[in-house]
Protein backbone atom coordinates (compact mmCIF):
# COMPACT_ATOMS: atom_id res chain seq x y z
CA UNK A 1 0.00 0.00 0.00
CA UNK A 2 1.38 3.42 -0.94
CA UNK A 3 1.94 6.19 1.59
CA UNK A 4 -0.95 8.23 0.12
CA UNK A 5 -3.30 5.25 0.57
CA UNK A 6 -2.17 4.82 4.17
CA UNK A 7 -2.78 8.52 4.89
CA UNK A 8 -6.24 8.39 3.36
CA UNK A 9 -7.24 5.28 5.27
CA UNK A 10 -6.02 6.87 8.49
CA UNK A 11 -8.13 9.99 8.00
CA UNK A 12 -11.27 7.88 7.52
CA UNK A 13 -10.89 5.68 10.63
CA UNK A 14 -11.85 8.35 13.20
CA UNK A 15 -15.41 9.71 13.35
CA UNK A 16 -14.10 12.80 15.05
CA UNK A 17 -12.02 13.76 12.03
CA UNK A 18 -13.17 15.19 8.70
CA UNK A 19 -13.36 12.79 5.77
CA UNK A 20 -10.24 13.82 3.88
CA UNK A 21 -9.04 12.44 0.57
CA UNK A 22 -5.40 13.20 -0.21
CA UNK A 23 -4.96 13.28 -3.99
CA UNK A 24 -1.61 15.06 -4.14
CA UNK A 25 0.40 11.96 -5.10
CA UNK A 26 -2.14 10.22 -7.30
CA UNK A 27 -1.09 9.96 -10.97
CA UNK A 28 -3.12 11.68 -13.68
CA UNK A 29 -3.72 10.10 -17.06
CA UNK A 30 -4.80 13.17 -19.06
CA UNK A 31 -3.83 16.38 -17.19
CA UNK A 32 -6.76 18.32 -18.70
CA UNK A 33 -7.74 20.15 -15.50
CA UNK A 34 -5.85 21.68 -12.57
CA UNK A 35 -4.97 18.82 -10.20
CA UNK A 36 -6.85 18.81 -6.90
CA UNK A 37 -4.59 18.09 -3.92
CA UNK A 38 -7.34 17.10 -1.47
CA UNK A 39 -11.11 16.92 -1.03
CA UNK A 40 -12.61 17.28 2.44
CA UNK A 41 -16.11 16.78 3.83
CA UNK A 42 -16.54 18.06 7.37
CA UNK A 43 -19.18 18.96 9.93
CA UNK A 44 -17.67 21.99 11.65
CA UNK A 45 -18.45 23.41 15.08
CA UNK A 46 -15.71 25.86 15.93
CA UNK A 47 -14.14 29.25 15.32
CA UNK A 48 -11.22 29.43 12.87
CA UNK A 49 -7.94 31.32 12.89
CA UNK A 50 -5.87 30.35 9.87
CA UNK A 51 -2.92 31.37 7.74
CA UNK A 52 -3.75 29.92 4.32
CA UNK A 53 -0.99 28.28 2.30
CA UNK A 54 -2.92 27.00 -0.72
CA UNK A 55 -6.10 27.54 -2.73
CA UNK A 56 -9.23 26.36 -0.94
CA UNK A 57 -12.69 26.34 -2.53
CA UNK A 58 -15.14 25.99 0.37
CA UNK A 59 -18.85 25.37 -0.10
CA UNK A 60 -21.04 25.68 3.00
CA UNK A 61 -24.58 24.48 2.13
CA UNK A 62 -25.98 25.01 5.62
CA UNK A 63 -25.02 26.23 9.06
CA UNK A 64 -25.67 28.58 11.93
CA UNK A 65 -25.88 31.34 12.99
CA UNK A 66 -27.98 32.57 10.07
CA UNK A 67 -25.29 35.01 8.95
CA UNK A 68 -21.71 33.73 8.78
CA UNK A 69 -19.01 36.28 9.59
CA UNK A 70 -15.45 35.97 8.34
CA UNK A 71 -12.56 38.41 8.63
CA UNK A 72 -10.06 37.95 5.79
CA UNK A 73 -6.90 40.05 5.74
CA UNK A 74 -8.54 42.47 8.16
CA UNK A 75 -11.77 42.96 6.15
CA UNK A 76 -15.06 41.67 7.55
CA UNK A 77 -17.29 39.67 5.20
CA UNK A 78 -20.80 38.36 5.87
CA UNK A 79 -23.06 35.93 4.03
CA UNK A 80 -26.12 33.80 4.64
CA UNK A 81 -26.16 30.08 3.86
CA UNK A 82 -25.56 28.53 1.44
CA UNK A 83 -22.39 30.36 0.46
CA UNK A 84 -18.99 30.00 -1.14
CA UNK A 85 -15.72 30.96 0.55
CA UNK A 86 -12.54 31.36 -1.49
CA UNK A 87 -9.27 31.13 0.46
CA UNK A 88 -6.17 32.26 -1.40
CA UNK A 89 -2.52 31.48 -0.64
CA UNK A 90 -1.29 34.01 1.92
CA UNK A 91 -4.72 34.93 3.29
CA UNK A 92 -5.06 35.54 7.03
CA UNK A 93 -8.46 34.35 8.14
CA UNK A 94 -10.45 34.57 11.34
CA UNK A 95 -14.07 33.48 11.75
CA UNK A 96 -16.60 33.73 14.53
CA UNK A 97 -17.82 30.50 16.09
CA UNK A 98 -20.27 28.65 13.89
CA UNK A 99 -21.45 25.19 13.00
CA UNK A 100 -22.58 23.55 9.82
CA UNK A 101 -21.53 21.45 6.84
CA UNK A 102 -18.66 22.04 4.47
CA UNK A 103 -17.30 20.58 1.27
CA UNK A 104 -14.00 21.96 0.17
CA UNK A 105 -11.25 21.08 -2.23
CA UNK A 106 -7.71 22.37 -2.46
CA UNK A 107 -5.21 23.28 -5.14
CA UNK A 108 -1.46 23.84 -4.84
CA UNK A 109 -0.49 27.50 -4.30
CA UNK A 110 1.11 27.78 -7.74
CA UNK A 111 -2.13 26.76 -9.48
CA UNK A 112 -3.56 29.43 -11.78
CA UNK A 113 -7.27 29.90 -11.01
CA UNK A 114 -8.95 32.75 -12.87
CA UNK A 115 -11.27 34.03 -10.14
CA UNK A 116 -12.56 37.58 -9.54
CA UNK A 117 -10.25 39.45 -7.14
CA UNK A 118 -13.15 40.64 -5.00
CA UNK A 119 -14.65 37.18 -4.55
CA UNK A 120 -14.09 36.07 -0.95
CA UNK A 121 -17.35 35.15 0.81
CA UNK A 122 -20.62 35.28 -1.09
CA UNK A 123 -24.06 33.72 -0.90
CA UNK A 124 -25.39 31.68 -3.77
CA UNK A 125 -28.61 30.09 -4.96
CA UNK A 126 -28.51 26.27 -4.74
CA UNK A 127 -28.99 24.50 -8.04
CA UNK A 128 -29.74 20.93 -9.13
CA UNK A 129 -26.36 20.91 -10.89
CA UNK A 130 -24.52 21.55 -7.61
CA UNK A 131 -26.39 18.71 -5.91
CA UNK A 132 -25.76 16.36 -8.82
CA UNK A 133 -22.05 17.15 -9.09
CA UNK A 134 -21.56 16.88 -5.32
CA UNK A 135 -23.13 13.42 -5.42
CA UNK A 136 -20.97 12.40 -8.38
CA UNK A 137 -17.87 13.62 -6.56
CA UNK A 138 -18.66 11.56 -3.47
CA UNK A 139 -19.32 8.50 -5.63
CA UNK A 140 -16.08 8.93 -7.58
CA UNK A 141 -14.06 9.26 -4.38
CA UNK A 142 -15.09 5.70 -3.47
CA UNK A 143 -12.89 4.54 -6.38
CA UNK A 144 -10.13 7.09 -5.92
CA UNK A 145 -7.26 4.63 -6.53
CA UNK A 146 -8.69 3.28 -9.78
CA UNK A 147 -6.73 4.58 -12.81
CA UNK A 148 -8.43 7.64 -14.27
CA UNK A 149 -10.36 8.45 -11.09
CA UNK A 150 -8.10 11.38 -10.18
CA UNK A 151 -8.72 12.94 -13.61
CA UNK A 152 -12.46 12.59 -13.16
CA UNK A 153 -12.25 14.15 -9.69
CA UNK A 154 -10.28 17.08 -11.13
CA UNK A 155 -13.01 17.54 -13.76
CA UNK A 156 -15.83 17.32 -11.21
CA UNK A 157 -14.20 19.87 -8.90
CA UNK A 158 -13.69 22.31 -11.76
CA UNK A 159 -17.31 21.76 -12.84
CA UNK A 160 -18.45 22.42 -9.27
CA UNK A 161 -16.44 25.63 -9.16
CA UNK A 162 -18.10 26.73 -12.42
CA UNK A 163 -21.55 25.96 -10.99
CA UNK A 164 -20.76 27.88 -7.80
CA UNK A 165 -19.85 30.94 -9.86
CA UNK A 166 -22.99 30.61 -11.99
CA UNK A 167 -25.12 30.23 -8.85
CA UNK A 168 -23.69 33.46 -7.49
CA UNK A 169 -24.67 35.27 -10.69
CA UNK A 170 -28.28 34.20 -10.04
CA UNK A 171 -27.94 35.42 -6.45
CA UNK A 172 -26.98 39.10 -6.95
CA UNK A 173 -26.58 41.46 -3.96
CA UNK A 174 -30.12 42.83 -4.23
CA UNK A 175 -31.52 39.28 -4.31
CA UNK A 176 -29.44 38.28 -1.29
CA UNK A 177 -30.63 41.35 0.58
CA UNK A 178 -34.27 40.54 -0.17
CA UNK A 179 -33.69 36.99 1.04
CA UNK A 180 -32.04 38.21 4.24
CA UNK A 181 -34.75 40.78 5.01
CA UNK A 182 -37.40 38.08 4.58
CA UNK A 183 -35.36 35.76 6.79
CA UNK A 184 -35.25 38.54 9.39
CA UNK A 185 -39.02 39.02 9.16
CA UNK A 186 -39.64 35.27 9.48
CA UNK A 187 -37.37 35.11 12.49
CA UNK A 188 -39.08 38.10 14.11
CA UNK A 189 -42.55 36.58 13.71
CA UNK A 190 -41.31 33.24 15.09
CA UNK A 191 -39.37 34.78 18.01
CA UNK A 192 -40.91 38.20 18.71
CA UNK A 193 -40.33 38.51 22.46
CA UNK A 194 -36.61 39.37 22.49
CA UNK A 195 -37.07 42.16 19.93
CA UNK A 196 -39.94 44.20 21.35
CA UNK A 197 -38.33 47.62 21.58
CA UNK A 198 -34.99 46.27 20.30
CA UNK A 199 -35.13 46.24 16.51
CA UNK A 200 -31.49 47.28 16.24
CA UNK A 201 -30.55 43.89 17.69
CA UNK A 202 -32.52 42.13 14.95
CA UNK A 203 -30.86 44.26 12.26
CA UNK A 204 -27.40 43.39 13.60
CA UNK A 205 -28.25 39.70 13.85
CA UNK A 206 -28.87 39.61 10.10
CA UNK A 207 -25.93 41.82 9.15
CA UNK A 208 -27.76 45.10 8.41
CA UNK A 209 -27.10 48.62 9.50
CA UNK A 210 -30.10 50.31 11.09
CA UNK A 211 -30.63 52.52 8.03
CA UNK A 212 -30.40 49.72 5.44
CA UNK A 213 -32.63 47.49 7.54
CA UNK A 214 -35.38 50.12 7.60
CA UNK A 215 -34.98 50.91 3.88
CA UNK A 216 -35.08 47.29 2.73
CA UNK A 217 -37.93 46.39 5.07
CA UNK A 218 -40.08 49.22 3.72
CA UNK A 219 -39.24 48.27 0.13
CA UNK A 220 -40.17 44.64 0.75
CA UNK A 221 -43.25 45.01 2.96
CA UNK A 222 -44.53 48.52 2.25
CA UNK A 223 -44.26 49.67 5.85
CA UNK A 224 -41.57 50.44 8.40
CA UNK A 225 -40.08 47.73 10.63
CA UNK A 226 -41.24 49.77 13.62
CA UNK A 227 -44.83 49.67 12.38
CA UNK A 228 -44.61 45.92 11.72
CA UNK A 229 -43.23 45.35 15.20
CA UNK A 230 -45.96 47.51 16.73
CA UNK A 231 -48.66 45.43 15.04
CA UNK A 232 -46.97 42.22 16.12
CA UNK A 233 -46.60 43.54 19.66
CA UNK A 234 -50.28 44.37 20.00
CA UNK A 235 -51.35 41.09 18.42
CA UNK A 236 -49.31 39.37 21.11
CA UNK A 237 -50.86 41.63 23.77
CA UNK A 238 -54.35 40.66 22.61
CA UNK A 239 -53.44 36.99 22.68
CA UNK A 240 -52.02 37.19 26.20
CA UNK A 241 -55.01 39.15 27.48
CA UNK A 242 -57.57 36.79 26.00
CA UNK A 243 -55.90 33.41 26.58
CA UNK A 244 -53.75 33.69 29.73
CA UNK A 245 -54.15 34.71 33.36
CA UNK A 246 -51.05 36.90 33.39
CA UNK A 247 -51.52 40.23 35.15
CA UNK A 248 -51.41 43.47 33.20
CA UNK A 249 -47.99 44.20 34.73
CA UNK A 250 -46.65 40.79 33.71
CA UNK A 251 -47.89 41.24 30.16
CA UNK A 252 -46.35 44.70 30.00
CA UNK A 253 -42.99 43.26 31.08
CA UNK A 254 -43.15 40.45 28.51
CA UNK A 255 -43.86 42.98 25.78
CA UNK A 256 -40.85 45.08 26.70
CA UNK A 257 -42.53 47.99 28.50
CA UNK A 258 -40.64 49.47 31.43
CA UNK A 259 -43.89 50.49 33.15
CA UNK A 260 -47.37 48.98 33.06
CA UNK A 261 -48.84 52.48 32.69
CA UNK A 262 -46.97 52.89 29.40
CA UNK A 263 -48.46 49.64 28.14
CA UNK A 264 -51.97 50.66 29.21
CA UNK A 265 -51.67 54.03 27.44
CA UNK A 266 -50.30 52.46 24.24
CA UNK A 267 -52.95 49.73 24.24
CA UNK A 268 -55.76 52.23 24.76
CA UNK A 269 -54.51 54.22 21.76
CA UNK A 270 -54.34 51.08 19.63
CA UNK A 271 -57.54 49.27 20.68
CA UNK A 272 -59.62 52.22 21.95
CA UNK A 273 -60.09 50.48 25.29
CA UNK A 274 -57.98 49.51 28.28
CA UNK A 275 -56.29 46.10 28.51
CA UNK A 276 -58.65 45.16 31.35
CA UNK A 277 -61.73 46.09 29.30
CA UNK A 278 -60.40 44.08 26.34
CA UNK A 279 -59.87 41.05 28.58
CA UNK A 280 -63.37 41.28 30.04
CA UNK A 281 -64.93 41.68 26.61
CA UNK A 282 -63.23 38.65 25.07
CA UNK A 283 -63.75 36.45 28.10
CA UNK A 284 -67.42 37.28 28.47
N, C-alpha and C positions, 0 to 999 in steps of 0.2 A: 504493500500500500504506500502511495506517495505521501510526502509530507503535507501537501495541500489537502489530500483526502483525510489524513489524520486530524488536521486542524478543523475541517468541516464537521467531521463526526463528533469531535469534542464539543463544538459549540452547540450541537443539537442534543446533547445528553442531559443538559440541566434545564429544567422548566423555568428557572429564575433568570436565565439568560435569553437575549434575543435570538431568534433563528437567523443565523448569519451564514451566508454562502460565500466562501473565498474563491474568487475566480481568477486571481491575479496570475497564477501559474498554469492555468489551463491553456492548452494549445488551441489556436484558431485555424480553421481550414481555409477561410476565404478572406478575412480581414476587410470586409466591406463597411463595417461600422466601428466607431470608437470602442475599444475594449473596456468592458465594465470590470472593475477590480473586485467589487463585492456587492451583494444584494442582501438587505436586512429587513426583516419583519419584526416589529417590536410593539409591545404594549407599554407605553411609558407612563410614569407617575413620579415625576421629579422636576426640579429646576435644573437648568443647564448653564454651565460656564465652560466655554470651549474656545481653543485656538485651532482654527481649521487648517489642515495641511493638504487637502485634496478637494476635488469637486464633489459635492453631495447634492443630489436631487431628492428632496424629501416631500412626500405626499402624506398629508394628515387628513384622512377622510372624516374623522370625528374626534371629539374631545371636549374637555371642559377646563376652565370656564368658557362661557360662550364666545368671548373675544380673546384670542391668543395674543400675547404681547412678547415681542422679541427686540432686544437692543443689539444691533449689528454695527460694529465700528463706531459706537457712540450715538447712533441714530435709532430712535424708537419706531418700531413698525407694529401695526395691529392688523388682525384679520379674523374674520369669523371662519368657522369650519363649514365645508372642507376648504383646504388651502394648500398652496405650494410654497415651499421654502427652498431657496437656492443658497447654498453655502459655497463660497469661492475660496480658493487657496489664499491663506493670509488673513481671512476674516477673523475678527474677535467677536464672539457671540455670547450673549447672556440672556436667558429667558426667565420669566417668572415661573413659579410652580404651576404645573398643569398635568393633566392625564388624558390619555387617549390612545389612538392607534396610529402607527406610522409604517409606511413602506418607503425605504430609500435605497438608492443605488449610487455607487461611487465611481469616479473616474480618476486616473492619475493626474497630478497637478499640471503636467505638461500638455494634457489633452486640450485641443482647441474646440470649445463649444461656443457657437455663435448665439449668445443670449443677450437680450437687452440689458444695458448697464444698470438701469434703475430697477430691474426685477430682483426683489429680495424676498418679500413675504406678501402674497396676494391671494385673495379668495378666488374660487373658481366654481363653475356650475358643473356638477357631476354629469357624466355622459355614459351611455351604454358602451361606448368604445373603451372608456377607461376601465369599466368593470370587466369587460371581455378580455382586454389585454392583461389586466392584473391576474385574472384567472389563468390565462395561458402562461404567464410568467411563472406562477406557482407550480403549474403542471410540468413545465419544462425543467424546472429546478429539481424535480424528482429524478431526472435522468441526466444530471449535470455532467457526469463523467463519460457519457456516451459521445463518441466522435461527432462533431457538428453541433452539439448542444450549446457550447459556449457562443458560437456564431448566432444561433437562434436567440439566445438570451440577449446578446448585444443588440440584435434587431428589435426585439420586443421592448427593451428599455428605451431605445431611441424612438420607437413608435409611441410609447407612453409619454415621453417628454414632449413629443409633437402634440399629442392629445391634450396634455396639461396646458400647453400654450394656447391651443385653440379654445379650450374651455374657459380660459381667462378672457379671451376676446369676447365671448358671449356672456361675460360677467363683468361689464365695465363698471367704473367707480359709481356712477349714478344708480346702477342696478344693485350693486352691493349695499349702497346706502339705503335704498328702499327696503331691501331684505332686512337689514339691521334694524331699521326703525320699526318694521312690522314685528321683528323678533322682540324688540323692546316693549312694544304695545302688548304682545301676547304674554310676555313675562309679567308686565304690570297687572294685567287682568287676572292672571293666575295667582300672583303673590302681591296683592295691593297693600297689605298692612304696613310693611316696612317703608313704603314710599309716600304715605300721606304726609304732605308738607315737606317732602325731601326729594323733589324731582331731580335735583342736581346729582344726587347719588345714582339714580337710574341712568341719567345721561352718561356719567363716568363709567358705569358698569359696561355699557355698550360702546364705549370709545368715542363719544361725542363731546364736543364743547357745548356749553349751555346754549349758545346762540344757534349753532347748527342743529342741535336737537330740536329747538323750537321751530326753526325754519322748515326742517324736513317733516316734522310731525304735522305742521299746518298744511304743507303741500300734499301730504299723503291722506290726511283725514279731514281736511277742511275746517279744522278748529285748532285751538292752541292746546298744548299738553296740559296746561293748568286747568283749562275748561274740562278736558276729558277726565282729569283726575278728580275735579270737583264733582262731576256727575257720578263717577265711580264711588267716590267717598259717601255721597248721599244715598246712593243705592245700597251701599253696605250699611249705612245708618238705619235705613228703613227695614232692612232684613233683620238687623239685631234688635230693633224695637219690636218688631212683630213676631219674632220667632224665638227670642231668648228672654231670660229673666234678669239679664244684666241691668244694673242701675244706670241712670242717665250719666252719672260721673264715670262709671266703668266704660260705658260706650264712648264717651268723649275721649277718655285716655286711649282706648284702642284705635280711635280714628285720628290720633295725633294732636288733639287739642290740649293746650296747657291748662285751660280752665273749663269747667263744665258750662259756665255762663257764656263763654265764646261759642261753644257748640250749640247751645240753646238759641242764641241770637242768629247764628248762621242757618240753623235748621228752620227757624221761623221764617226767615227771608226766602228760603228755598221752597218750603212746603206750605207756607201761609198758615202754619199752626205750630204749637210747641211740640217737642218730642213726646211729652206725656199725653197730650191730646191725640197725637197720631197713634200711639200705642193703644190707648183706650178705644179709638175708633176701629182699629183693625183687629182688636181682640173681642169686640162686642159680639 
